[in-house]
Amino acid sequence: MTWLAVGIVTILLVEVFLRLPLISTAGKVLQISQKAAHIMRAKGVSDHWKERAIQAYSGRLLKASFLLIIGLGVIFFAGYLLTLGAEQIAPGTLVLLLSFWGIVFSVVIAILYVYLRQLMFKGKT
């Protein structure tokens, strides 16, 4: 029963992860960082404009970083709540989830779930 509980917790956490805009937010962090680095390396831009541009980019980077932290916090909190609930139904779930084989099982389940989910929703928008 604990293996089933670990599988269900894993699938639900994958769904939470996929529904949050974490990947696009991480892309924004990377994009902003690349733009800031490009400005800093630019020879034809004065120091005054570099200061102004970096200041603007740092504000955007801070906002995107906060969104990432909030998203990761949501995932960790959801994992905490789901694990507590699963522990009530199937005692020993937490111990299994944190064991080596539990982690391996969770990773395999997550990969299979994402793969099957992509097959099911391929072509549907």
VOTORSE-454549 format. One record per atom (N, C-alpha, C, O): residue in one letter; atom name; x, y negated, z. Coordinates in nm, 4 decimals. Layout:
<recs>
REC / A / CA / X / Y / Z
...
</recs>
This chain:
<recs>
REC / M / N / 0.0825 / 0.1205 / 0.0000
REC / M / CA / 0.0000 / 0.0000 / 0.0000
REC / M / C / 0.0863 / -0.1260 / 0.0000
REC / M / O / 0.0498 / -0.2275 / -0.0593
REC / T / N / 0.2027 / -0.1180 / 0.0682
REC / T / CA / 0.2887 / -0.2367 / 0.0731
REC / T / C / 0.3473 / -0.2688 / -0.0637
REC / T / O / 0.3657 / -0.3858 / -0.0972
REC / W / N / 0.3772 / -0.1652 / -0.1438
REC / W / CA / 0.4292 / -0.1896 / -0.2784
REC / W / C / 0.3246 / -0.2628 / -0.3628
REC / W / O / 0.3581 / -0.3546 / -0.4377
REC / L / N / 0.2004 / -0.2226 / -0.3507
REC / L / CA / 0.0919 / -0.2897 / -0.4226
REC / L / C / 0.0794 / -0.4346 / -0.3769
REC / L / O / 0.0610 / -0.5244 / -0.4591
REC / A / N / 0.0893 / -0.4574 / -0.2473
REC / A / CA / 0.0803 / -0.5939 / -0.1939
REC / A / C / 0.1944 / -0.6799 / -0.2466
REC / A / O / 0.1729 / -0.7958 / -0.2821
REC / V / N / 0.3157 / -0.6248 / -0.2521
REC / V / CA / 0.4301 / -0.6995 / -0.3069
REC / V / C / 0.4060 / -0.7314 / -0.4538
REC / V / O / 0.4362 / -0.8419 / -0.4990
REC / G / N / 0.3521 / -0.6358 / -0.5284
REC / G / CA / 0.3223 / -0.6592 / -0.6702
REC / G / C / 0.2186 / -0.7694 / -0.6895
REC / G / O / 0.2336 / -0.8552 / -0.7765
REC / I / N / 0.1150 / -0.7666 / -0.6091
REC / I / CA / 0.0095 / -0.8687 / -0.6199
REC / I / C / 0.0631 / -1.0066 / -0.5821
REC / I / O / 0.0345 / -1.1051 / -0.6502
REC / V / N / 0.1409 / -1.0140 / -0.4735
REC / V / CA / 0.2010 / -1.1415 / -0.4325
REC / V / C / 0.2904 / -1.1943 / -0.5445
REC / V / O / 0.2879 / -1.3135 / -0.5750
REC / T / N / 0.3686 / -1.1067 / -0.6052
REC / T / CA / 0.4588 / -1.1476 / -0.7135
REC / T / C / 0.3802 / -1.2030 / -0.8318
REC / T / O / 0.4143 / -1.3086 / -0.8850
REC / I / N / 0.2771 / -1.1336 / -0.8723
REC / I / CA / 0.1967 / -1.1785 / -0.9874
REC / I / C / 0.1304 / -1.3127 / -0.9572
REC / I / O / 0.1282 / -1.4012 / -1.0427
REC / L / N / 0.0767 / -1.3284 / -0.8373
REC / L / CA / 0.0132 / -1.4555 / -0.8024
REC / L / C / 0.1146 / -1.5698 / -0.7996
REC / L / O / 0.0833 / -1.6812 / -0.8416
REC / L / N / 0.2352 / -1.5430 / -0.7506
REC / L / CA / 0.3379 / -1.6477 / -0.7488
REC / L / C / 0.3851 / -1.6828 / -0.8900
REC / L / O / 0.4161 / -1.7986 / -0.9181
REC / V / N / 0.3905 / -1.5839 / -0.9782
REC / V / CA / 0.4246 / -1.6121 / -1.1177
REC / V / C / 0.3185 / -1.7029 / -1.1788
REC / V / O / 0.3514 / -1.7965 / -1.2517
REC / E / N / 0.1923 / -1.6759 / -1.1496
REC / E / CA / 0.0840 / -1.7613 / -1.2007
REC / E / C / 0.0961 / -1.9045 / -1.1480
REC / E / O / 0.0778 / -2.0005 / -1.2228
REC / V / N / 0.1267 / -1.9180 / -1.0196
REC / V / CA / 0.1452 / -2.0520 / -0.9617
REC / V / C / 0.2589 / -2.1227 / -1.0348
REC / V / O / 0.2461 / -2.2390 / -1.0729
REC / F / N / 0.3706 / -2.0519 / -1.0541
REC / F / CA / 0.4861 / -2.1100 / -1.1218
REC / F / C / 0.4504 / -2.1540 / -1.2640
REC / F / O / 0.4864 / -2.2638 / -1.3063
REC / L / N / 0.3799 / -2.0681 / -1.3369
REC / L / CA / 0.3470 / -2.0999 / -1.4765
REC / L / C / 0.2484 / -2.2152 / -1.4889
REC / L / O / 0.2485 / -2.2855 / -1.5900
REC / R / N / 0.1658 / -2.2355 / -1.3896
REC / R / CA / 0.0667 / -2.3425 / -1.3961
REC / R / C / 0.1205 / -2.4781 / -1.3515
REC / R / O / 0.0594 / -2.5813 / -1.3792
REC / L / N / 0.2334 / -2.4783 / -1.2831
REC / L / CA / 0.2956 / -2.6050 / -1.2429
REC / L / C / 0.3855 / -2.6558 / -1.3559
REC / L / O / 0.4429 / -2.5762 / -1.4303
REC / P / N / 0.3974 / -2.7871 / -1.3686
REC / P / CA / 0.4794 / -2.8418 / -1.4777
REC / P / C / 0.6292 / -2.8458 / -1.4435
REC / P / O / 0.6964 / -2.9450 / -1.4717
REC / L / N / 0.6808 / -2.7398 / -1.3837
REC / L / CA / 0.8205 / -2.7397 / -1.3406
REC / L / C / 0.9182 / -2.7374 / -1.4576
REC / L / O / 1.0199 / -2.8068 / -1.4545
REC / I / N / 0.8890 / -2.6595 / -1.5591
REC / I / CA / 0.9818 / -2.6480 / -1.6714
REC / I / C / 0.9891 / -2.7797 / -1.7476
REC / I / O / 1.0980 / -2.8233 / -1.7850
REC / S / N / 0.8762 / -2.8427 / -1.7707
REC / S / CA / 0.8790 / -2.9714 / -1.8410
REC / S / C / 0.9449 / -3.0792 / -1.7554
REC / S / O / 1.0136 / -3.1666 / -1.8081
REC / T / N / 0.9245 / -3.0738 / -1.6249
REC / T / CA / 0.9876 / -3.1707 / -1.5357
REC / T / C / 1.1390 / -3.1510 / -1.5328
REC / T / O / 1.2145 / -3.2482 / -1.5330
REC / A / N / 1.1831 / -3.0261 / -1.5301
REC / A / CA / 1.3275 / -2.9986 / -1.5355
REC / A / C / 1.3845 / -3.0470 / -1.6684
REC / A / O / 1.4968 / -3.0971 / -1.6734
REC / G / N / 1.3078 / -3.0323 / -1.7752
REC / G / CA / 1.3506 / -3.0845 / -1.9057
REC / G / C / 1.3643 / -3.2355 / -1.9031
REC / G / O / 1.4565 / -3.2911 / -1.9627
REC / K / N / 1.2723 / -3.3020 / -1.8338
REC / K / CA / 1.2806 / -3.4480 / -1.8214
REC / K / C / 1.4056 / -3.4886 / -1.7442
REC / K / O / 1.4726 / -3.5850 / -1.7812
REC / V / N / 1.4375 / -3.4164 / -1.6379
REC / V / CA / 1.5583 / -3.4464 / -1.5596
REC / V / C / 1.6813 / -3.4346 / -1.6492
REC / V / O / 1.7692 / -3.5207 / -1.6468
REC / L / N / 1.6869 / -3.3288 / -1.7272
REC / L / CA / 1.7998 / -3.3086 / -1.8181
REC / L / C / 1.8060 / -3.4183 / -1.9238
REC / L / O / 1.9133 / -3.4711 / -1.9528
REC / Q / N / 1.6923 / -3.4520 / -1.9804
REC / Q / CA / 1.6866 / -3.5548 / -2.0841
REC / Q / C / 1.7302 / -3.6912 / -2.0296
REC / Q / O / 1.8073 / -3.7616 / -2.0949
REC / I / N / 1.6831 / -3.7283 / -1.9141
REC / I / CA / 1.7196 / -3.8567 / -1.8530
REC / I / C / 1.8693 / -3.8589 / -1.8220
REC / I / O / 1.9365 / -3.9595 / -1.8448
REC / S / N / 1.9203 / -3.7489 / -1.7705
REC / S / CA / 2.0629 / -3.7410 / -1.7389
REC / S / C / 2.1481 / -3.7558 / -1.8639
REC / S / O / 2.2510 / -3.8232 / -1.8623
REC / Q / N / 2.1049 / -3.6927 / -1.9717
REC / Q / CA / 2.1792 / -3.7027 / -2.0976
REC / Q / C / 2.1761 / -3.8447 / -2.1525
REC / Q / O / 2.2769 / -3.8937 / -2.2035
REC / K / N / 2.0616 / -3.9108 / -2.1424
REC / K / CA / 2.0524 / -4.0496 / -2.1878
REC / K / C / 2.1424 / -4.1406 / -2.1059
REC / K / O / 2.2093 / -4.2281 / -2.1609
REC / A / N / 2.1442 / -4.1204 / -1.9754
REC / A / CA / 2.2289 / -4.2023 / -1.8888
REC / A / C / 2.3759 / -4.1792 / -1.9207
REC / A / O / 2.4540 / -4.2742 / -1.9259
REC / A / N / 2.4135 / -4.0550 / -1.9419
REC / A / CA / 2.5529 / -4.0251 / -1.9764
REC / A / C / 2.5896 / -4.0867 / -2.1112
REC / A / O / 2.7012 / -4.1357 / -2.1288
REC / H / N / 2.4971 / -4.0842 / -2.2051
REC / H / CA / 2.5220 / -4.1440 / -2.3367
REC / H / C / 2.5444 / -4.2947 / -2.3243
REC / H / O / 2.6346 / -4.3495 / -2.3876
REC / I / N / 2.4638 / -4.3606 / -2.2444
REC / I / CA / 2.4786 / -4.5050 / -2.2238
REC / I / C / 2.6138 / -4.5363 / -2.1600
REC / I / O / 2.6811 / -4.6317 / -2.1992
REC / M / N / 2.6528 / -4.4561 / -2.0621
REC / M / CA / 2.7798 / -4.4814 / -1.9933
REC / M / C / 2.9000 / -4.4636 / -2.0859
REC / M / O / 3.0015 / -4.5313 / -2.0698
REC / R / N / 2.8886 / -4.3733 / -2.1820
REC / R / CA / 3.0001 / -4.3497 / -2.2752
REC / R / C / 2.9998 / -4.4457 / -2.3931
REC / R / O / 3.0998 / -4.4557 / -2.4643
REC / A / N / 2.8897 / -4.5164 / -2.4153
REC / A / CA / 2.8775 / -4.6042 / -2.5325
REC / A / C / 2.9771 / -4.7197 / -2.5235
REC / A / O / 2.9860 / -4.7885 / -2.4218
REC / K / N / 3.0504 / -4.7389 / -2.6307
REC / K / CA / 3.1525 / -4.8446 / -2.6345
REC / K / C / 3.0903 / -4.9808 / -2.6634
REC / K / O / 3.1376 / -5.0820 / -2.6119
REC / G / N / 2.9856 / -4.9850 / -2.7445
REC / G / CA / 2.9289 / -5.1113 / -2.7887
REC / G / C / 2.8281 / -5.1732 / -2.6927
REC / G / O / 2.7654 / -5.2735 / -2.7267
REC / V / N / 2.8111 / -5.1166 / -2.5744
REC / V / CA / 2.7133 / -5.1678 / -2.4788
REC / V / C / 2.7894 / -5.2379 / -2.3673
REC / V / O / 2.8843 / -5.1833 / -2.3110
REC / S / N / 2.7463 / -5.3597 / -2.3362
REC / S / CA / 2.8154 / -5.4364 / -2.2320
REC / S / C / 2.7904 / -5.3756 / -2.0938
REC / S / O / 2.6941 / -5.3017 / -2.0729
REC / D / N / 2.8786 / -5.4084 / -2.0015
REC / D / CA / 2.8647 / -5.3579 / -1.8652
REC / D / C / 2.7342 / -5.4048 / -1.8015
REC / D / O / 2.6727 / -5.3320 / -1.7235
REC / H / N / 2.6926 / -5.5262 / -1.8350
REC / H / CA / 2.5670 / -5.5792 / -1.7810
REC / H / C / 2.4495 / -5.4905 / -1.8219
REC / H / O / 2.3664 / -5.4554 / -1.7382
REC / W / N / 2.4422 / -5.4541 / -1.9502
REC / W / CA / 2.3311 / -5.3721 / -1.9970
REC / W / C / 2.3436 / -5.2277 / -1.9477
REC / W / O / 2.2430 / -5.1600 / -1.9263
REC / K / N / 2.4659 / -5.1817 / -1.9300
REC / K / CA / 2.4843 / -5.0477 / -1.8734
REC / K / C / 2.4287 / -5.0425 / -1.7311
REC / K / O / 2.3631 / -4.9456 / -1.6930
REC / E / N / 2.4553 / -5.1476 / -1.6527
REC / E / CA / 2.4038 / -5.1529 / -1.5161
REC / E / C / 2.2511 / -5.1496 / -1.5152
REC / E / O / 2.1897 / -5.0770 / -1.4370
REC / R / N / 2.1916 / -5.2287 / -1.6028
REC / R / CA / 2.0449 / -5.2339 / -1.6086
REC / R / C / 1.9862 / -5.1008 / -1.6545
REC / R / O / 1.8862 / -5.0540 / -1.5999
REC / A / N / 2.0493 / -5.0398 / -1.7555
REC / A / CA / 1.9984 / -4.9126 / -1.8079
REC / A / C / 2.0119 / -4.8017 / -1.7032
REC / A / O / 1.9201 / -4.7222 / -1.6830
REC / I / N / 2.1268 / -4.7978 / -1.6378
REC / I / CA / 2.1491 / -4.6933 / -1.5368
REC / I / C / 2.0512 / -4.7103 / -1.4209
REC / I / O / 2.0038 / -4.6121 / -1.3638
REC / Q / N / 2.0219 / -4.8334 / -1.3871
REC / Q / CA / 1.9255 / -4.8585 / -1.2802
REC / Q / C / 1.7869 / -4.8051 / -1.3189
REC / Q / O / 1.7183 / -4.7441 / -1.2369
REC / A / N / 1.7472 / -4.8283 / -1.4422
REC / A / CA / 1.6173 / -4.7782 / -1.4890
REC / A / C / 1.6175 / -4.6252 / -1.4948
REC / A / O / 1.5212 / -4.5609 / -1.4531
REC / Y / N / 1.7253 / -4.5680 / -1.5463
REC / Y / CA / 1.7336 / -4.4222 / -1.5550
REC / Y / C / 1.7367 / -4.3577 / -1.4166
REC / Y / O / 1.6807 / -4.2498 / -1.3971
REC / S / N / 1.8012 / -4.4225 / -1.3219
REC / S / CA / 1.8075 / -4.3643 / -1.1883
REC / S / C / 1.6689 / -4.3599 / -1.1236
REC / S / O / 1.6371 / -4.2649 / -1.0522
REC / G / N / 1.5871 / -4.4609 / -1.1478
REC / G / CA / 1.4500 / -4.4588 / -1.0960
REC / G / C / 1.3685 / -4.3465 / -1.1567
REC / G / O / 1.2939 / -4.2780 / -1.0867
REC / R / N / 1.3828 / -4.3274 / -1.2885
REC / R / CA / 1.3108 / -4.2178 / -1.3546
REC / R / C / 1.3608 / -4.0821 / -1.3057
REC / R / O / 1.2827 / -3.9891 / -1.2855
REC / L / N / 1.4920 / -4.0728 / -1.2871
REC / L / CA / 1.5516 / -3.9478 / -1.2403
REC / L / C / 1.5057 / -3.9151 / -1.0984
REC / L / O / 1.4811 / -3.7989 / -1.0660
REC / L / N / 1.4942 / -4.0164 / -1.0146
REC / L / CA / 1.4472 / -3.9968 / -0.8780
REC / L / C / 1.3032 / -3.9459 / -0.8776
REC / L / O / 1.2692 / -3.8540 / -0.8029
REC / K / N / 1.2196 / -4.0057 / -0.9607
REC / K / CA / 1.0800 / -3.9637 / -0.9683
REC / K / C / 1.0687 / -3.8188 / -1.0164
REC / K / O / 0.9943 / -3.7394 / -0.9588
REC / A / N / 1.1426 / -3.7851 / -1.1218
REC / A / CA / 1.1375 / -3.6487 / -1.1749
REC / A / C / 1.1929 / -3.5488 / -1.0727
REC / A / O / 1.1418 / -3.4375 / -1.0608
REC / S / N / 1.2962 / -3.5879 / -0.9998
REC / S / CA / 1.3531 / -3.4997 / -0.8976
REC / S / C / 1.2530 / -3.4758 / -0.7852
REC / S / O / 1.2406 / -3.3634 / -0.7365
REC / F / N / 1.1826 / -3.5786 / -0.7441
REC / F / CA / 1.0787 / -3.5620 / -0.6419
REC / F / C / 0.9686 / -3.4687 / -0.6890
REC / F / O / 0.9187 / -3.3871 / -0.6115
REC / L / N / 0.9303 / -3.4803 / -0.8160
REC / L / CA / 0.8284 / -3.3909 / -0.8701
REC / L / C / 0.8763 / -3.2459 / -0.8687
REC / L / O / 0.7986 / -3.1546 / -0.8407
REC / L / N / 1.0041 / -3.2253 / -0.8991
REC / L / CA / 1.0603 / -3.0901 / -0.8923
REC / L / C / 1.0570 / -3.0365 / -0.7499
REC / L / O / 1.0191 / -2.9216 / -0.7268
REC / I / N / 1.0967 / -3.1197 / -0.6552
REC / I / CA / 1.0976 / -3.0776 / -0.5154
REC / I / C / 0.9564 / -3.0446 / -0.4683
REC / I / O / 0.9356 / -2.9455 / -0.3983
REC / I / N / 0.8609 / -3.1261 / -0.5061
REC / I / CA / 0.7211 / -3.1009 / -0.4674
REC / I / C / 0.6721 / -2.9701 / -0.5296
REC / I / O / 0.6071 / -2.8900 / -0.4624
REC / G / N / 0.7027 / -2.9483 / -0.6570
REC / G / CA / 0.6628 / -2.8240 / -0.7233
REC / G / C / 0.7233 / -2.7016 / -0.6577
REC / G / O / 0.6546 / -2.6016 / -0.6371
REC / L / N / 0.8518 / -2.7086 / -0.6246
REC / L / CA / 0.9163 / -2.5962 / -0.5559
REC / L / C / 0.8570 / -2.5762 / -0.4164
REC / L / O / 0.8426 / -2.4632 / -0.3698
REC / G / N / 0.8232 / -2.6859 / -0.3512
REC / G / CA / 0.7587 / -2.6762 / -0.2202
REC / G / C / 0.6236 / -2.6074 / -0.2298
REC / G / O / 0.5880 / -2.5271 / -0.1435
REC / V / N / 0.5484 / -2.6386 / -0.3344
REC / V / CA / 0.4183 / -2.5738 / -0.3550
REC / V / C / 0.4370 / -2.4238 / -0.3736
REC / V / O / 0.3613 / -2.3442 / -0.3179
REC / I / N / 0.5378 / -2.3849 / -0.4517
REC / I / CA / 0.5625 / -2.2426 / -0.4745
REC / I / C / 0.6023 / -2.1732 / -0.3444
REC / I / O / 0.5519 / -2.0652 / -0.3138
REC / F / N / 0.6921 / -2.2343 / -0.2682
REC / F / CA / 0.7336 / -2.1730 / -0.1423
REC / F / C / 0.6178 / -2.1640 / -0.0427
REC / F / O / 0.6037 / -2.0638 / 0.0273
REC / F / N / 0.5361 / -2.2677 / -0.0365
REC / F / CA / 0.4220 / -2.2656 / 0.0552
REC / F / C / 0.3202 / -2.1606 / 0.0117
REC / F / O / 0.2652 / -2.0886 / 0.0950
REC / A / N / 0.2954 / -2.1520 / -0.1189
REC / A / CA / 0.2034 / -2.0494 / -0.1687
REC / A / C / 0.2582 / -1.9105 / -0.1387
REC / A / O / 0.1837 / -1.8206 / -0.0997
REC / G / N / 0.3884 / -1.8934 / -0.1570
REC / G / CA / 0.4501 / -1.7642 / -0.1254
REC / G / C / 0.4372 / -1.7295 / 0.0219
REC / G / O / 0.4115 / -1.6148 / 0.0585
REC / Y / N / 0.4554 / -1.8299 / 0.1050
REC / Y / CA / 0.4421 / -1.8104 / 0.2499
REC / Y / C / 0.2995 / -1.7668 / 0.2848
REC / Y / O / 0.2795 / -1.6698 / 0.3578
REC / L / N / 0.2013 / -1.8393 / 0.2318
REC / L / CA / 0.0610 / -1.8062 / 0.2612
REC / L / C / 0.0219 / -1.6697 / 0.2063
REC / L / O / -0.0451 / -1.5917 / 0.2739
REC / L / N / 0.0641 / -1.6411 / 0.0831
REC / L / CA / 0.0311 / -1.5118 / 0.0237
REC / L / C / 0.0957 / -1.3968 / 0.1005
REC / L / O / 0.0344 / -1.2916 / 0.1192
REC / T / N / 0.2192 / -1.4171 / 0.1447
REC / T / CA / 0.2879 / -1.3129 / 0.2199
REC / T / C / 0.2216 / -1.2921 / 0.3559
REC / T / O / 0.2073 / -1.1787 / 0.4017
REC / L / N / 0.1814 / -1.4013 / 0.4201
REC / L / CA / 0.1099 / -1.3869 / 0.5474
REC / L / C / -0.0204 / -1.3092 / 0.5287
REC / L / O / -0.0537 / -1.2217 / 0.6087
REC / G / N / -0.0923 / -1.3416 / 0.4237
REC / G / CA / -0.2168 / -1.2699 / 0.3960
REC / G / C / -0.1924 / -1.1238 / 0.3638
REC / G / O / -0.2652 / -1.0365 / 0.4111
REC / A / N / -0.0909 / -1.0966 / 0.2840
REC / A / CA / -0.0591 / -0.9580 / 0.2485
REC / A / C / -0.0122 / -0.8803 / 0.3703
REC / A / O / -0.0401 / -0.7610 / 0.3826
REC / E / N / 0.0588 / -0.9468 / 0.4601
REC / E / CA / 0.1071 / -0.8826 / 0.5831
REC / E / C / -0.0108 / -0.8405 / 0.6711
REC / E / O / -0.0022 / -0.7396 / 0.7412
REC / Q / N / -0.1196 / -0.9159 / 0.6683
REC / Q / CA / -0.2385 / -0.8799 / 0.7461
REC / Q / C / -0.3061 / -0.7561 / 0.6887
REC / Q / O / -0.3584 / -0.6729 / 0.7629
REC / I / N / -0.3047 / -0.7445 / 0.5566
REC / I / CA / -0.3698 / -0.6314 / 0.4900
REC / I / C / -0.2802 / -0.5076 / 0.4908
REC / I / O / -0.3250 / -0.3964 / 0.5190
REC / A / N / -0.1527 / -0.5296 / 0.4591
REC / A / CA / -0.0571 / -0.4180 / 0.4519
REC / A / C / 0.0663 / -0.4534 / 0.5346
REC / A / O / 0.1608 / -0.5121 / 0.4820
REC / P / N / 0.0667 / -0.4188 / 0.6619
REC / P / CA / 0.1825 / -0.4499 / 0.7457
REC / P / C / 0.3111 / -0.3904 / 0.6873
REC / P / O / 0.3126 / -0.2777 / 0.6379
REC / G / N / 0.4170 / -0.4681 / 0.6943
REC / G / CA / 0.5443 / -0.4249 / 0.6379
REC / G / C / 0.5736 / -0.4878 / 0.5031
REC / G / O / 0.6801 / -0.4655 / 0.4456
REC / T / N / 0.4793 / -0.5665 / 0.4522
REC / T / CA / 0.4977 / -0.6304 / 0.3220
REC / T / C / 0.6166 / -0.7257 / 0.3239
REC / T / O / 0.6965 / -0.7266 / 0.2302
REC / L / N / 0.6292 / -0.8046 / 0.4279
REC / L / CA / 0.7382 / -0.9015 / 0.4365
REC / L / C / 0.8739 / -0.8325 / 0.4388
REC / L / O / 0.9672 / -0.8751 / 0.3708
REC / V / N / 0.8843 / -0.7265 / 0.5168
REC / V / CA / 1.0110 / -0.6522 / 0.5242
REC / V / C / 1.0458 / -0.5945 / 0.3877
REC / V / O / 1.1608 / -0.6020 / 0.3447
REC / L / N / 0.9469 / -0.5368 / 0.3191
REC / L / CA / 0.9700 / -0.4811 / 0.1862
REC / L / C / 1.0056 / -0.5907 / 0.0868
REC / L / O / 1.0959 / -0.5743 / 0.0048
REC / L / N / 0.9350 / -0.7013 / 0.0944
REC / L / CA / 0.9579 / -0.8115 / 0.0013
REC / L / C / 1.0992 / -0.8671 / 0.0135
REC / L / O / 1.1575 / -0.9095 / -0.0863
REC / L / N / 1.1545 / -0.8676 / 0.1327
REC / L / CA / 1.2882 / -0.9223 / 0.1555
REC / L / C / 1.3990 / -0.8184 / 0.1432
REC / L / O / 1.5168 / -0.8529 / 0.1527
REC / S / N / 1.3631 / -0.6910 / 0.1220
REC / S / CA / 1.4644 / -0.5864 / 0.1062
REC / S / C / 1.5193 / -0.5884 / -0.0368
REC / S / O / 1.4604 / -0.6495 / -0.1259
REC / F / N / 1.6309 / -0.5218 / -0.0570
REC / F / CA / 1.6918 / -0.5154 / -0.1899
REC / F / C / 1.5953 / -0.4569 / -0.2923
REC / F / O / 1.5749 / -0.5150 / -0.3989
REC / W / N / 1.5358 / -0.3421 / -0.2604
REC / W / CA / 1.4457 / -0.2774 / -0.3550
REC / W / C / 1.3166 / -0.3557 / -0.3739
REC / W / O / 1.2563 / -0.3513 / -0.4811
REC / G / N / 1.2744 / -0.4266 / -0.2716
REC / G / CA / 1.1573 / -0.5124 / -0.2863
REC / G / C / 1.1837 / -0.6273 / -0.3823
REC / G / O / 1.0976 / -0.6631 / -0.4626
REC / I / N / 1.3031 / -0.6848 / -0.3736
REC / I / CA / 1.3400 / -0.7937 / -0.4648
REC / I / C / 1.3515 / -0.7413 / -0.6077
REC / I / O / 1.3037 / -0.8046 / -0.7018
REC / V / N / 1.4158 / -0.6245 / -0.6234
REC / V / CA / 1.4266 / -0.5636 / -0.7566
REC / V / C / 1.2871 / -0.5365 / -0.8128
REC / V / O / 1.2592 / -0.5668 / -0.9288
REC / F / N / 1.2014 / -0.4800 / -0.7310
REC / F / CA / 1.0640 / -0.4512 / -0.7730
REC / F / C / 0.9918 / -0.5799 / -0.8137
REC / F / O / 0.9238 / -0.5827 / -0.9163
REC / S / N / 1.0059 / -0.6848 / -0.7353
REC / S / CA / 0.9407 / -0.8127 / -0.7657
REC / S / C / 0.9901 / -0.8714 / -0.8966
REC / S / O / 0.9109 / -0.9219 / -0.9762
REC / V / N / 1.1194 / -0.8653 / -0.9191
REC / V / CA / 1.1755 / -0.9181 / -1.0439
REC / V / C / 1.1233 / -0.8392 / -1.1638
REC / V / O / 1.0853 / -0.8981 / -1.2651
REC / V / N / 1.1213 / -0.7067 / -1.1528
REC / V / CA / 1.0706 / -0.6231 / -1.2622
REC / V / C / 0.9232 / -0.6526 / -1.2871
REC / V / O / 0.8817 / -0.6682 / -1.4020
REC / I / N / 0.8448 / -0.6603 / -1.1819
REC / I / CA / 0.7018 / -0.6904 / -1.1958
REC / I / C / 0.6821 / -0.8274 / -1.2598
REC / I / O / 0.5979 / -0.8426 / -1.3483
REC / A / N / 0.7588 / -0.9272 / -1.2162
REC / A / CA / 0.7454 / -1.0626 / -1.2711
REC / A / C / 0.7784 / -1.0637 / -1.4205
REC / A / O / 0.7065 / -1.1248 / -1.4996
REC / I / N / 0.8862 / -0.9966 / -1.4588
REC / I / CA / 0.9241 / -0.9929 / -1.6008
REC / I / C / 0.8179 / -0.9221 / -1.6832
REC / I / O / 0.7780 / -0.9708 / -1.7890
REC / L / N / 0.7721 / -0.8069 / -1.6349
REC / L / CA / 0.6674 / -0.7341 / -1.7064
REC / L / C / 0.5388 / -0.8152 / -1.7167
REC / L / O / 0.4744 / -0.8174 / -1.8215
REC / Y / N / 0.5021 / -0.8811 / -1.6088
REC / Y / CA / 0.3795 / -0.9602 / -1.6088
REC / Y / C / 0.3876 / -1.0744 / -1.7089
REC / Y / O / 0.2931 / -1.0979 / -1.7842
REC / V / N / 0.4998 / -1.1454 / -1.7103
REC / V / CA / 0.5152 / -1.2572 / -1.8049
REC / V / C / 0.5124 / -1.2050 / -1.9479
REC / V / O / 0.4502 / -1.2662 / -2.0347
REC / Y / N / 0.5786 / -1.0934 / -1.9732
REC / Y / CA / 0.5800 / -1.0347 / -2.1074
REC / Y / C / 0.4390 / -0.9942 / -2.1506
REC / Y / O / 0.3957 / -1.0278 / -2.2608
REC / L / N / 0.3681 / -0.9226 / -2.0644
REC / L / CA / 0.2317 / -0.8807 / -2.0975
REC / L / C / 0.1373 / -0.9991 / -2.1111
REC / L / O / 0.0466 / -0.9982 / -2.1943
REC / R / N / 0.1588 / -1.0994 / -2.0301
REC / R / CA / 0.0756 / -1.2205 / -2.0372
REC / R / C / 0.0953 / -1.2912 / -2.1697
REC / R / O / -0.0002 / -1.3411 / -2.2292
REC / Q / N / 0.2197 / -1.2954 / -2.2159
REC / Q / CA / 0.2476 / -1.3579 / -2.3457
REC / Q / C / 0.1844 / -1.2770 / -2.4581
REC / Q / O / 0.1318 / -1.3352 / -2.5530
REC / L / N / 0.1883 / -1.1439 / -2.4498
REC / L / CA / 0.1243 / -1.0612 / -2.5516
REC / L / C / -0.0265 / -1.0821 / -2.5559
REC / L / O / -0.0869 / -1.0882 / -2.6629
REC / M / N / -0.0866 / -1.0930 / -2.4359
REC / M / CA / -0.2322 / -1.1094 / -2.4301
REC / M / C / -0.2774 / -1.2437 / -2.4841
REC / M / O / -0.3812 / -1.2524 / -2.5497
REC / F / N / -0.2009 / -1.3481 / -2.4576
REC / F / CA / -0.2444 / -1.4825 / -2.4955
REC / F / C / -0.1772 / -1.5327 / -2.6218
REC / F / O / -0.1881 / -1.6508 / -2.6546
REC / K / N / -0.1077 / -1.4447 / -2.6933
REC / K / CA / -0.0429 / -1.4857 / -2.8180
REC / K / C / -0.1488 / -1.5260 / -2.9195
REC / K / O / -0.2413 / -1.4501 / -2.9482
REC / G / N / -0.1340 / -1.6444 / -2.9722
REC / G / CA / -0.2276 / -1.6928 / -3.0729
REC / G / C / -0.3511 / -1.7607 / -3.0171
REC / G / O / -0.4286 / -1.8191 / -3.0928
REC / K / N / -0.3711 / -1.7544 / -2.8859
REC / K / CA / -0.4869 / -1.8199 / -2.8241
REC / K / C / -0.4434 / -1.9537 / -2.7677
REC / K / O / -0.3429 / -1.9623 / -2.6973
REC / T / N / -0.5180 / -2.0568 / -2.7982
REC / T / CA / -0.4884 / -2.1893 / -2.7435
REC / T / C / -0.6061 / -2.2463 / -2.6726
REC / T / O / -0.5987 / -2.3575 / -2.6203
</recs>
